[in-house]
Amino acid sequence: MTDSYFNTIVILDAIPEGELNTARRLKEDLEDISDYVAQNLIVRYYRLNNFREKIFKRSRIIHAIRENIINNKF
């Protein structure tokens, strides 16, 4: 992917325990193929157990994106 403009994929997993966890499967599949998709592709996985975690982790992700754009890492 020579024309890609991203280096990180973020997966937010809020699938209830005991159900088919496609988010975790996606993470594993992306990690397996990351070298073929894009060089230095980072796969981040966050498990969200409740609403408070969802808000906190989302704000951390947004902060990281803004920092990377400001520092020309994006």
C-alpha positions, 0 to 999 in steps of 0.5 A: 500500500504505497499510497496509504495514509495510516499506520494504525488500526484501532479495534474497540471491543465491546462484545459481551463475554460469551458471544462470538468475539469478532473483534478479537478475531479481527485483531488476530487476523490483522496482526497476522497479515500486517506485514503484507498490508502495510509496512509498520502497521500497528494494531491496537486492541482495547477491551471495553467492559463498561461505559466509563472505559469506553469514554476514557479509552476513546478520549485517549485515542483521540488525543493520540491521533491529535498528537500524531497529526501535530507532530507530523507523524500522521 
